[in-house]
Amino acid sequence: MSFKSTPGSPPVKHKQSGQQLPSARGIRRACSKELYRTAKRLKLYISPERMEQAEEKYYAKVIANLLWIGENRNDRKKLCEWWNTEVSADIAALWDVEVEPLKEAFKHAFGGYRL
């Protein structure tokens, strides 16, 4: 059996050993959605400027840890724990909220009650 493509047919796609990392746009959109859902669960109005600043901080931290996040993309509990230790304090200070309620709101927004 030959794996070469014949003229006029689409090229044969080879399976990759690992999953590809998400695009920068996809990461930015995911960060934005997660923070929006978190603020909504806090029942708190966050000004667009502070929301944008929080998105930038969150996005920068995700990009800095992209390989680890990519490796653990299917373990939402681990990702939530990472967010709690690496991101939550910065966002809490920016939004002027307590850290523990923010962590709880993110947990419910990101992974639901099962985490």
N, C-alpha and C positions, 0 to 999 in steps of 0.2 A: 504494500500500500504506500503510495507516494503522498507526501505532505506538501508538495509544490503545487502552486496554483497554475491552472492552465490559462492561456491567453483568453481574455474576454470574461473571465470569472473573477470574483472578488478575491483578494489575497487571503491566504490562510492566516488566521489569527492564532497565535501561540499563547498558551496559558502562562500567566506570570506566577512566579512563586509566592509573591506577597501582594497585598492590596496597595493601590496607589494612594498617596496622600491627597487630601482634598485641596482644591484650588484656594488661592487667597480670597477670592470673592465669596466662595462657599463658607470659608472660615469666618469672614467678616459678617456675613448674613446670619450664621448660626449664633455668633456672639451677640449680635443685636437682638435676635429673637429670644435668646435665653435671658438676657437682662430685662427685656420688656416684660416677659412672663414673670420674672422675679419681682419686679416693681409692682406688677399687677397683684400678685399674691400678698405683697406687703400692704396693699390698699393705700398706696402712697403716691402723690404726684411728684415726679422728677422732671425738672425743667429740661427742655431739649438740649441745652448746653451741657448740663451735668450728665445727661444720658450719653451724649456724644463723647464726653471725656471718659466716662466709664467704659464705653465700647472700645475706645482707643487703648486704654490700659489693659483691658481683658484681651483684646486682639494681640497686643504686643507680647503678653505673657504666653498666649497660646502659640504664637509663632516661635518664641524662644524655646518652647518645649514640644515642638511639633513632632519630632520623632517618637518621643515617649507617648504622646497623646495618640499618635497613629498606631502604635503597637497595642495600646489599651483601648482602642475605639469601641470595642464591644463590651467592655467592663464599666458600665455607667457608675457603679458604686465607687470604683477606684478614681474615675474622673471627677466625681463629686467630691471625694476626699481631697484630691489635688486642688480643686477650686477653693475648698474651705481653707487649706493651708497657704496657698499661693496668691489668691485673688481677693478673697472676701474682705480682708482687713482694708485693702486699698479702696474697694468699692464702698464699704461702710463709712470710711472717713470722707470720701467724696460726696456721698449722699447724706451724710450726717444722720446715720442710723446706728443702732446697736448691731454688733457683729452676729450674735446668736440668732436673732430673728431673721437676719439676712441669710444666714446659712440655711436655716430651716425653709425659708421661702425658695431659695435656689434649689434645694433638694427636691421640693415638691414640683417646682417648675421644670427641672431638668430630667428627673427620673421617676417622678411619682412617689407614691407612698411605699413602694416595695424596696427602696434602697435601705 
